[in-house]
Amino acid sequence: MKHGILIIEDDTAFGTMLQKWCSRNGYDTIFCSTVSAAKKELESHKIDLVMSDLRLPDGDGIMLLHWMRDRNMHTPVLLMSSYGEIKTAVAAIKLGAEDFLEKPMNPSILKEKIDQILSREEPASVSVQPDKKAKSENKSVEGMILGKSLQARQMYDHLTKVAPTRMSVLIIGESGTGKEYTARMIHENSPRQNKPFIAVDCGSLSRELAASELFGHLKGSFTSAFENKTGVFVQADKGTVFLDEVGNLSYDVQIQLLRALQEQKIRPVGGVKDITVDVRILAATNENLETAIAEGRFREDLYHRLNEFSLIVPPIRERKGDIEIFANEFLKRANTELDKSVKGFTAEAMTLLERYPWSGNLREMRNTIRRLVLFAENEMISPDEIPASMQKPVNENLALTPDNKREQIEKALTLARGNKTLAAQMLQIDRKTLYNKIHLYGIKL
């Protein structure tokens, strides 16, 4: 049976050429030019691979990815763009795209990439709506591991209390702690659970296009506005918008976001009429927004609007009782992904994992366990297989003394692998003080 490929491309000439190329190479292809048309095709046909342009008249490829993942569609997605934006590529891969290809594409590379994806023979998902009967009082999110430590139980308790409300929630945590998973859990345990959930990586939004992505634009409102665009807020009407790394938004966009929160109205770029929206905002940050306010980079009134309720996602090093749980779950997933059969960790190996500070948190742990499983030659992972860099004793008490402050700061940053929050904790100072001292001593990061 031929594999089915859905091509989404607003450049008709390029899309037609790509469709013919796919047909010549033995694939069944469907070609459409908008996100809305693509959604209908995904709901009604068996699709084995989606090839989508990044920028489309009524949205973009990343928004389509969000829509698919929210509906448990795990069809592989290849994003295409002539812009070559690294940040966008990172955001796409982070969300689950198979790859990000820059146009024009080399046919041999494209063929190799498609064959590599389709050779996995994973069944395309056509499940669109979650089973409304399968509800529970505390719904978790696919991929979310629930820890049992005191910190984890406290976080989940706060989460389930705030989820059913309309309150805006500011999710605070270091990079890699799972802030987006936490936001999805809030959404899944709220009355909006059957409405859209759209996550936006504010760090990947350029200053010029952030307002357009969030609020939409009208055709001709700026140089590259060739068609009307529906923004995230309108797409998520009656649902939830998650703004990851909200501190990266420009001051101008912060003003527009504040108005959207206060009045539940947005105005597309180039528009003269307001659009009423009903959207719940969840925001996340790994930086101290109060420091950003003091430095004039973030609006205090917006901060208080976003922070109607704050939820702290603790770093994994503070959840020692959970490290074994996460490690074993990541091992199980790695076994499935890599077709391996590693049974677990020896007691000595687990002790090393529990002692390691995990400056990259769950993201670092997941990648580390995946590598350990990939190279494992025995049923149990032993200390000999743990990288030497993870076995060095870490001095967590590097309190600054009058002598050799620069050296102590540099040592802490090295041990923390550049994680300033962890380095500040080792030095027993706050993060702002650490930043000031890095600037004072001219330390290069």
Buried (B, 14 or more C-beta within 10 A) or exposed (E): EEBBBBBBBBBEEBBEEBBEBBEEBEBBBBBBBBBBBBBEBBEEEBBBBBBBBBBBBBBBBBBBBBBBBBBEBBBBBBBBBEEEBEEBBBBBEBBEBBBBBBBEBEEEEBBEBBEEBBEEEEEBBBEBEBEEEEEEEEBBBEEBBBBEBEBBEEBBEBBBEBBEBEBBBBBBBBBBBBBBBBBBBBBBBBEBBEBBBBBBBBBBBEEEBBBBBBBBBBEEBEEEBEBBBBBBBBBBBEBBBBBBBBBBBBEEBBBBBBBBBEEBEBBBBBBEEBBEBEBBBBBBBBBBBEBBBEEEBBBEEBBEBBBBBEBBBBBBBEBEEBBBBBBBBBBBBBBEEEEEEBEBBBEEBBEBBBBBBBBBBBBBBBBBBBEBBEEBEEEEBBBEBBEEEBEEEBEEEBEBEEEEBEEBBBBBBEBBBEBBBBBBBBBEBBBBEBBEBBEEEEEEE
